[in-house]
Amino acid sequence: AKRLTTDLRREQIAEAALQVAQVYGVRGLSMERIAEQVGLVPSAIYRHFKTKGGVLDAVLDLLHARLMGILSEARAAHESPLEQLRDLLRRHIKLVQYHQSLPRVLFSDHVFTGNSVRKAKLFGIFADYLSGVAEIARDAQREGTLREDIDADTISVLFFGLFQPAMMMWFMSDGGFDV
């Protein structure tokens, strides 16, 4: 395998974990399968992560980076806050379509049950993302293009709620549902 920096290798391993989880679920996630996906021997994975829990933490870090990245990209791509929200929704859908295992991982009791630190970390990721969405909503309210009588934090949760059912239908239909 090509020699990579530690950060790049850790990201590659987190990406591979998502791919393995897509096929085998979180319960079937193993260092051996991750190593095979990356093209390394399992001992090389252990150089970067001592446990499967460490890999799961890296997956959450990757998710946080990607969510905040699409938030920044949507904000930079459009001047209008409403266009930012539209673009963010499209980017969010594409993110989950690309990483189809994200819902499996995020909502798996194997990820956070019995691990209050990881549970808090996951909550923080969602809170950061929703905070960014709420800021766009506040911009739209200041601009007069979004109702001011609805709390921006509530709007961010509603925005997130637009996405979840549509993506679940897409997953259950094996991509047949038009998101």
C-alpha positions as CSV (number, residue, x, y, z in Angstrom):
1,A,0.0,0.0,0.0
2,K,1.1,3.5,-0.7
3,R,2.7,5.3,2.2
4,L,0.4,8.1,3.4
5,T,0.6,10.7,6.2
6,T,-1.1,9.6,9.4
7,D,-4.0,12.0,8.9
8,L,-4.6,10.8,5.4
9,R,-4.4,7.1,6.4
10,R,-6.8,7.6,9.3
11,E,-9.3,9.3,6.9
12,Q,-8.8,6.5,4.4
13,I,-9.5,3.9,7.2
14,A,-12.6,5.8,8.3
15,E,-13.8,5.9,4.7
16,A,-13.2,2.1,4.4
17,A,-15.1,1.5,7.6
18,L,-18.1,3.2,6.1
19,Q,-17.8,1.0,3.0
20,V,-17.5,-2.1,5.1
21,A,-20.5,-1.0,7.2
22,Q,-22.6,-0.6,4.1
23,V,-22.1,-4.2,3.2
24,Y,-21.9,-5.9,6.7
25,G,-23.6,-3.3,9.0
26,V,-21.9,-2.0,12.1
27,R,-22.0,-5.4,13.8
28,G,-20.0,-6.8,10.9
29,L,-17.4,-4.1,11.0
30,S,-14.0,-5.6,11.8
31,M,-10.4,-4.5,11.6
32,E,-9.8,-7.4,9.2
33,R,-12.5,-6.2,6.8
34,I,-11.4,-2.6,7.1
35,A,-7.8,-3.6,6.4
36,E,-8.9,-5.6,3.4
37,Q,-10.9,-2.7,2.0
38,V,-7.9,-0.4,2.4
39,G,-5.4,-2.9,1.1
40,L,-3.4,-3.3,4.3
41,V,-2.8,-6.0,6.8
42,P,-4.8,-5.7,10.0
43,S,-1.8,-4.9,12.1
44,A,-1.4,-1.7,10.0
45,I,-4.9,-0.6,11.0
46,Y,-4.0,-1.2,14.7
47,R,-1.1,1.2,14.3
48,H,-3.6,4.0,13.7
49,F,-6.5,2.8,15.9
50,K,-6.2,0.6,19.0
51,T,-9.9,-0.6,18.8
52,K,-12.9,-0.7,16.6
53,G,-14.3,2.1,18.8
54,G,-11.4,4.3,17.7
55,V,-12.3,3.7,14.1
56,L,-16.0,4.6,14.9
57,D,-14.7,7.8,16.5
58,A,-12.8,8.5,13.3
59,V,-16.0,7.9,11.3
60,L,-17.8,10.5,13.4
61,D,-14.9,12.9,12.9
62,L,-15.1,12.3,9.2
63,L,-18.9,12.9,9.3
64,H,-18.4,16.2,11.3
65,A,-15.8,17.4,8.8
66,R,-18.1,16.5,5.8
67,L,-21.2,18.1,7.2
68,M,-19.4,21.3,8.1
69,G,-17.7,21.3,4.7
70,I,-21.0,21.1,2.8
71,L,-22.4,23.8,5.0
72,S,-19.4,26.1,4.2
73,E,-19.6,25.2,0.5
74,A,-23.3,26.0,0.3
75,R,-22.7,29.3,2.0
76,A,-19.8,30.3,-0.2
77,A,-21.7,29.2,-3.4
78,H,-24.7,31.5,-3.0
79,E,-25.4,35.0,-1.8
80,S,-29.0,34.4,-1.1
81,P,-29.7,32.5,2.2
82,L,-32.6,30.6,0.6
83,E,-30.4,29.4,-2.2
84,Q,-27.8,28.4,0.4
85,L,-30.5,26.3,2.1
86,R,-31.6,24.7,-1.2
87,D,-28.0,24.0,-2.1
88,L,-27.2,22.6,1.3
89,L,-30.1,20.2,1.1
90,R,-28.8,18.9,-2.3
91,R,-25.3,18.5,-0.9
92,H,-26.6,16.7,2.2
93,I,-28.5,14.3,0.0
94,K,-25.5,13.7,-2.2
95,L,-23.3,13.1,0.9
96,V,-25.6,10.4,2.2
97,Q,-26.1,8.9,-1.3
98,Y,-22.3,8.6,-1.6
99,H,-21.9,7.3,2.0
100,Q,-25.0,5.1,2.1
101,S,-23.9,3.5,5.4
102,L,-24.0,6.8,7.3
103,P,-27.6,6.3,8.7
104,R,-26.7,2.7,9.7
105,V,-23.6,3.9,11.6
106,L,-25.2,7.0,13.1
107,F,-28.3,5.3,14.4
108,S,-26.8,2.0,15.4
109,D,-26.9,1.2,19.0
110,H,-23.5,-0.4,18.6
111,V,-22.1,3.0,18.0
112,F,-23.2,4.8,21.2
113,T,-25.0,2.5,23.6
114,G,-22.9,2.3,26.7
115,N,-20.6,4.9,25.5
116,S,-21.6,8.3,26.8
117,V,-18.6,10.1,25.3
118,R,-19.4,8.9,21.8
119,K,-23.1,9.6,22.3
120,A,-22.2,13.2,23.3
121,K,-19.8,13.5,20.4
122,L,-22.6,12.5,18.0
123,F,-25.0,14.9,19.6
124,G,-22.4,17.7,19.3
125,I,-21.9,16.9,15.6
126,F,-25.6,17.3,14.9
127,A,-25.8,20.4,17.1
128,D,-23.0,22.1,15.2
129,Y,-24.6,21.3,11.9
130,L,-28.1,22.5,13.0
131,S,-26.5,25.6,14.4
132,G,-25.0,26.4,11.0
133,V,-28.4,25.8,9.3
134,A,-30.0,28.0,11.9
135,E,-27.5,30.8,11.1
136,I,-28.5,30.6,7.4
137,A,-32.2,30.8,8.5
138,R,-31.4,33.9,10.6
139,D,-29.8,35.5,7.6
140,A,-32.9,34.7,5.5
141,Q,-35.1,36.2,8.3
142,R,-33.0,39.4,8.4
143,E,-33.2,39.6,4.6
144,G,-37.0,39.2,4.8
145,T,-37.2,36.1,2.7
146,L,-38.1,33.7,5.6
147,R,-40.7,34.2,8.2
148,E,-39.5,35.8,11.4
149,D,-42.2,34.4,13.6
150,I,-40.6,30.9,13.6
151,D,-37.5,30.4,15.7
152,A,-34.4,29.8,13.5
153,D,-33.4,26.8,15.6
154,T,-36.8,25.3,15.0
155,I,-36.3,25.9,11.3
156,S,-33.0,24.1,11.4
157,V,-34.7,21.0,12.9
158,L,-37.5,21.2,10.3
159,F,-34.8,21.5,7.6
160,F,-33.1,18.3,8.9
161,G,-36.6,16.7,9.0
162,L,-37.1,17.3,5.3
163,F,-34.1,15.2,4.6
164,Q,-34.5,12.2,6.9
165,P,-37.8,10.7,5.6
166,A,-36.9,11.2,2.0
167,M,-33.5,9.5,2.4
168,M,-35.1,6.6,4.3
169,M,-37.5,6.1,1.4
170,W,-34.6,6.2,-1.0
171,F,-32.7,3.5,1.1
172,M,-35.7,1.3,1.5
173,S,-36.4,1.4,-2.3
174,D,-32.8,0.7,-3.1
175,G,-32.5,4.1,-4.8
176,G,-35.8,3.9,-6.6
177,F,-37.5,6.7,-4.6
178,D,-36.8,10.1,-6.2
179,V,-35.4,12.2,-3.4
